[in-house]
Amino acid sequence: MEMNKENMYRNDFTIPQYKPRFIDLRDNQQIEIDNIGLSFPFGINIAFKPTSEDSDIARKTVIKLTNRRVLNSKECCGNCINESVKSIKEIKSDLVEIQLELANRSKTPLFYYVDYINIAINSFLDFMERNSESVELNKDLYFNALEKIRNHIGKCLKEIANIGSIEIDNSKYVYKSGNPEWVKTTYSESDIRTVDIIVWKNA
């Protein structure tokens, strides 16, 4: 691990492993043509049919979040870092509002992605507090952490866009070099959480 100027170990920024466990999933049934495919972390893929309400909320989520600064610009200085952190806090505020709309559907794939962005942001902000020395003196540390959180948010938003049947503009910084991916080293091996998700409920 990297040492800071006081010879104290820095904690690396990692996101908790938020592993889905699917319940009431259909077995041995043909996938309907209007089902969509979703990618979850750690090599898990499913197909499911979202409700129209979830699709509407997903579209609103994508429009809100993709216009935040942190997904549209790369940092080059201490002021840029501060602006990106401010942007991340704005995203967290957006997500709380969205979670309130999803309060009665907390085991849906949409809630999973929204909540996973929130958990990652909490981890990022904790990291910033633990390494709160001068931003200018520690730019590389912050640049690396911001790239990790940006990629994670971008990947979750890509899946949310699938739920909402909406395209994300590839001109935005986080999507310019291709779609973000689940990068295994970004996620903590020591903080693994399992969450139940209902992707199909029999009548």
C-alpha positions as CSV (number, residue, x, y, z in Angstrom):
1,M,0.0,0.0,0.0
2,E,1.1,3.6,-0.6
3,M,2.5,5.6,2.3
4,N,1.6,9.2,2.9
5,K,4.0,11.9,4.1
6,E,3.3,11.1,7.7
7,N,4.3,7.4,7.0
8,M,0.7,6.3,7.6
9,Y,-0.8,3.7,5.3
10,R,-3.4,4.9,2.9
11,N,-6.5,2.7,2.5
12,D,-7.2,1.8,-1.2
13,F,-10.6,2.8,-2.5
14,T,-12.7,-0.3,-3.1
15,I,-16.4,-0.8,-3.5
16,P,-18.2,-3.6,-1.4
17,Q,-19.0,-6.7,-3.5
18,Y,-22.7,-6.4,-3.7
19,K,-23.6,-9.9,-5.0
20,P,-27.2,-10.6,-6.3
21,R,-29.1,-13.8,-5.4
22,F,-32.1,-14.2,-7.6
23,I,-35.3,-15.6,-6.2
24,D,-38.5,-16.7,-7.9
25,L,-36.7,-16.9,-11.2
26,R,-38.5,-18.7,-14.0
27,D,-37.2,-22.1,-14.9
28,N,-37.5,-23.9,-18.2
29,Q,-39.7,-21.3,-19.8
30,Q,-39.1,-19.6,-23.2
31,I,-37.9,-16.0,-22.9
32,E,-40.5,-13.5,-24.1
33,I,-39.4,-11.3,-27.0
34,D,-39.8,-8.1,-25.0
35,N,-37.5,-9.3,-22.2
36,I,-34.2,-7.5,-21.8
37,G,-30.7,-8.8,-20.8
38,L,-29.0,-7.4,-17.8
39,S,-25.4,-7.8,-16.6
40,F,-24.6,-7.9,-12.8
41,P,-21.1,-7.9,-11.3
42,F,-18.9,-11.0,-11.2
43,G,-20.1,-12.8,-14.3
44,I,-23.9,-12.9,-13.7
45,N,-26.4,-12.3,-16.5
46,I,-30.2,-12.6,-16.5
47,A,-33.2,-11.8,-18.7
48,F,-36.3,-10.3,-17.3
49,K,-39.3,-8.2,-18.2
50,P,-39.4,-4.8,-16.3
51,T,-42.7,-3.2,-15.4
52,S,-43.7,0.0,-17.2
53,E,-43.3,1.9,-14.0
54,D,-39.7,0.7,-13.5
55,S,-38.9,1.6,-17.1
56,D,-40.2,5.1,-16.6
57,I,-38.2,5.6,-13.4
58,A,-35.1,4.1,-15.1
59,R,-35.3,6.6,-18.0
60,K,-35.6,9.5,-15.5
61,T,-32.6,8.2,-13.6
62,V,-30.5,8.0,-16.7
63,I,-31.4,11.6,-17.8
64,K,-30.7,13.0,-14.3
65,L,-27.4,11.3,-13.7
66,T,-25.7,11.3,-17.1
67,N,-25.8,15.1,-17.0
68,R,-23.8,15.3,-13.8
69,R,-20.2,16.7,-14.2
70,V,-18.3,13.6,-13.0
71,L,-19.6,11.5,-15.9
72,N,-18.8,14.1,-18.5
73,S,-15.3,15.4,-17.7
74,K,-11.9,14.1,-16.8
75,E,-10.1,15.8,-13.9
76,C,-6.9,17.7,-14.5
77,C,-6.3,19.7,-11.3
78,G,-7.4,20.1,-7.7
79,N,-10.3,22.3,-8.5
80,C,-11.6,19.7,-11.0
81,I,-11.4,17.1,-8.3
82,N,-13.4,19.2,-5.9
83,E,-16.0,19.8,-8.6
84,S,-16.2,16.1,-9.3
85,V,-16.7,15.3,-5.6
86,K,-19.5,17.9,-5.5
87,S,-21.0,16.2,-8.5
88,I,-20.9,12.8,-6.8
89,K,-22.7,14.3,-3.8
90,E,-25.4,15.6,-6.1
91,I,-25.8,12.2,-7.6
92,K,-26.2,10.7,-4.1
93,S,-29.0,13.3,-3.5
94,D,-30.7,12.3,-6.8
95,L,-30.5,8.6,-5.9
96,V,-32.2,9.1,-2.5
97,E,-35.2,10.7,-4.3
98,I,-35.3,7.7,-6.8
99,Q,-35.1,5.2,-4.0
100,L,-38.1,6.8,-2.3
101,E,-40.0,6.2,-5.6
102,L,-38.9,2.6,-5.4
103,A,-39.6,2.1,-1.7
104,N,-42.2,-0.6,-2.3
105,R,-40.0,-2.5,-4.9
106,S,-36.7,-2.8,-3.0
107,K,-36.0,-6.3,-4.4
108,T,-36.1,-5.3,-8.1
109,P,-33.1,-5.1,-10.4
110,L,-33.6,-1.4,-10.8
111,F,-33.4,-0.8,-7.0
112,Y,-30.3,-3.0,-7.0
113,Y,-28.4,-0.8,-9.4
114,V,-29.6,2.4,-7.8
115,D,-28.6,1.2,-4.4
116,Y,-25.3,-0.1,-5.6
117,I,-24.4,3.3,-6.9
118,N,-25.3,4.7,-3.5
119,I,-23.2,2.1,-1.7
120,A,-20.2,2.9,-3.9
121,I,-20.6,6.6,-3.3
122,N,-20.7,6.1,0.4
123,S,-17.4,4.1,0.1
124,F,-15.9,6.8,-2.0
125,L,-16.8,9.6,0.4
126,D,-15.5,7.6,3.3
127,F,-12.2,7.2,1.4
128,M,-12.1,11.0,0.8
129,E,-12.5,11.7,4.5
130,R,-9.8,9.2,5.4
131,N,-7.4,10.8,2.9
132,S,-8.3,14.5,3.4
133,E,-4.9,16.0,3.0
134,S,-4.3,18.7,0.3
135,V,-5.9,17.7,-2.9
136,E,-3.2,19.3,-5.0
137,L,-0.5,17.2,-3.2
138,N,-2.4,14.0,-3.7
139,K,-3.9,14.4,-7.1
140,D,-2.9,11.0,-8.4
141,L,-4.6,9.3,-5.5
142,Y,-7.8,11.1,-6.2
143,F,-7.6,10.7,-10.0
144,N,-7.5,6.9,-9.5
145,A,-10.4,6.8,-7.0
146,L,-12.5,9.0,-9.3
147,E,-11.9,6.8,-12.3
148,K,-13.0,3.8,-10.3
149,I,-16.2,5.4,-9.0
150,R,-17.0,6.9,-12.4
151,N,-16.7,3.5,-14.1
152,H,-18.9,1.9,-11.5
153,I,-21.6,4.5,-11.8
154,G,-21.3,4.3,-15.6
155,K,-21.7,0.6,-15.7
156,C,-24.7,0.6,-13.3
157,L,-26.3,3.4,-15.4
158,K,-25.8,1.4,-18.6
159,E,-27.8,-1.4,-17.1
160,I,-30.5,1.0,-15.8
161,A,-30.6,2.4,-19.4
162,N,-31.4,-1.2,-20.5
163,I,-34.3,-1.3,-18.1
164,G,-35.6,2.0,-19.4
165,S,-35.0,1.2,-23.1
166,I,-33.0,4.4,-23.5
167,E,-29.7,5.1,-25.1
168,I,-26.8,6.9,-23.4
169,D,-24.9,9.4,-25.5
170,N,-21.4,7.9,-26.3
171,S,-20.0,11.5,-26.4
172,K,-20.1,11.5,-22.6
173,Y,-16.6,11.0,-21.1
174,V,-17.3,7.8,-19.2
175,Y,-18.7,6.1,-22.4
176,K,-16.3,7.5,-25.0
177,S,-13.9,4.6,-25.1
178,G,-16.6,1.9,-25.1
179,N,-19.0,0.8,-22.4
180,P,-17.8,0.6,-18.8
181,E,-17.3,-2.9,-17.4
182,W,-17.3,-4.6,-14.1
183,V,-13.6,-4.4,-13.0
184,K,-13.0,-7.1,-10.4
185,T,-10.2,-5.3,-8.7
186,T,-12.5,-2.3,-7.9
187,Y,-14.5,-4.5,-5.5
188,S,-13.5,-5.5,-2.0
189,E,-12.8,-9.2,-1.4
190,S,-13.2,-8.6,2.4
191,D,-16.6,-6.8,2.2
192,I,-19.0,-9.1,0.4
193,R,-22.8,-8.6,0.7
194,T,-25.5,-10.8,-0.8
195,V,-28.8,-9.2,-1.7
196,D,-32.0,-11.0,-2.8
197,I,-33.6,-9.8,-6.1
198,I,-36.9,-10.9,-7.4
199,V,-36.7,-11.1,-11.2
200,W,-39.9,-13.1,-11.8
201,K,-42.9,-13.7,-9.5
202,N,-45.4,-16.3,-10.5
203,A,-49.0,-15.3,-10.5
